[in-house]
Amino acid sequence: MEIFEEGKVYEVLLATKSNITPVGVIRRGNKLNFKLFEGKSAKDIRNTPYAVIHITWDVELLVKAALNLPVEVEFEEAKSVPIKKIKDLPSIEGRVEFLERDIKDELGRAHMLECSLIPTYEDIHPMVFPPLSRADFHLLEMGIHITRLYVATRSLNVRESQKLYSKIWESYRLYKKLGGRSELAEKIMGFATAALRWNP
């Protein structure tokens, strides 16, 4: 569990009785929290409240699972819960507690499960890198856009500069929302603001 920094959202693969799907998990104490909207995984959790969280750096695997496209993985019996897990991926098995609730957002109304996985067994090989974090992707986007902003401001392209600044700001906002805490994000926002001021 130590590989998960508290409060940061990590993208992992969740295996339930009959499905695998990517979810964003947040560690709070000794639990990994995630949300499931209606679908196979939510139904599985209601009927068999156990799951395995898998750590993968294979972005294609995460996207294919999200889109229900065929994935090439091999399964084996989990050690401590009555479901299968993906073979050879670092994993955390556990019992799932959940609450059901309805939410309303810009996409409309939806029914969801707020879940907490309480670990019963960890098969985390020694790892040099933590799991993928959604926050880190936004930090990377900020880094890419700031270099482009410098080019746009130097060439006095006001429209492109404003567009790139907006992208940096949106990535920064999401980075903070997803638990990112690097001082680098603050520096990039400072650089972006300064670039616009120096080259109005």
Buried (B, 14 or more C-beta within 10 A) or exposed (E): EEBBBEEBBBBBBBBBBEBBBBBBBBBEEEBBBBBBEEEBBBBBBBEBBBBBBBBBEBEEBBEBBBEEEEBEBEEEEBEBBEBBBBEEBBBBBBBBBBEEEEEEEEEEEEEBBBBBBEBBBBBEEEEEEBBBBBBBBBBEBBBEBBEBBBEBBEEEBEEBBEBBBEBBBBBBEBBBEBBBEEEEBEEBBEBBEEBBEEBE
